[in-house]
Amino acid sequence: MKSRICLAASMCMALLLFAASAAAQEPEGKKDAAKAVFGKGKALFDEGEFAAAADAFREADRIQHSWKLLYNIGQCEMLTKRHALALEAFERYLSEGGADIDPERRDEVLGEVVRLREMVGFADVRVPDGAIVTVDDVERGRAPLPGPITMDAGVEHRVLAVKDNAVVLNRVVRVSGAQTVVVEAGAAVEAAEVEKPADVPVPDERDDSKPVNVRRVWGWTAVGVGAAALVAGAVTGGLALASNSDIKDNCTDGNCLPAWHDEVDKRDRLALATDVLLPAGAVVAVVGVLLLTVFKGEETAAVAVSRDGVMLGGRF
């Protein structure tokens, strides 16, 4: 009897250890799967398939949620001009990221949120609880919804709600900027008074017309070009001096035999190139240094790219 009890205890202990091991491995497996889907989304983005990239990032987020992925989704939707989906992603990014968001990135996204809110309207969808609501084939939630659904203004949208494999709502809806319409199963679409979301602080002196760090890009470019010109000038200068030394050894008072005429022409060309490259390289390099230092505080940011590189805001 005692041996049977020990055997049962051993089996229970083994099962507990196996369950603990499986539980520890499950999050790691989800992380690997999410990384794989994220890599697919990045590849699609690099190929210009922005809508498909957004879908891939959403799938990665469903596998293992990360608020950082919402920035990637927002960028993709911006590039596909699906402003409502971009706004939804950016607002969730700000809400969930909170104080963990880099201040520069936060100001960038806040500016986009303010701009996007002027380009969307809202649909208050009222359907039976448990119904899955989609807009233009993109799932937007399960009823009861937490609030009105954001939609691009000025275009028609197909709103569909399905519950227990039965369609309970199938309606074409158009909203104006900042307008809210009520969409209810079995009722006509009705416009409602707009209920504006809470104000978002606007970053000071934002200028969306300027690209990211434009002066820094041009500054480093100028420094690189100037440095290359200086190096080239030093090389041509050295070759000109060496050629001139040979000419002096074989010519008397500047009079050279015909065999040395080509060497004289070569020296003159090298000297001319040196005279052009050295001052031009110095001027371009100085301009680059000025762009990197004097105008450093005048850089701005845009949503299409970020200081961490295009689109790669999400990490696991």
Buried (B, 14 or more C-beta within 10 A) or exposed (E): EEEEEEEEEEEEEEEEEEEEEEEEEEEEEBBEBBBEBBEBBBEBBEEEBBBBBBBBBBBBBEBBEBBBBBBBBBBBBBBBEBBBBBBBBBBBBBEBBEEEBEEEBBBBBBBBBBBBBEBBBBBBBBBBEEBBBBBBEBEBBBBEBEEBBBBBBEEEBEBBBBBEEEEBBEBEBBBEEBBBBBBBBEEEBEEEEBEEBEEBEEBEEBEEEBBBBBBBEBBBEBBEBBBBBBEBBBBBBEBBEEBBEEBEEEBEEEEBEEEBEEBBEBBEBBBEBBBBBBEBBBEBBEBBBBBBEEBEEEBBBBBEBBEEEEBBBBEB
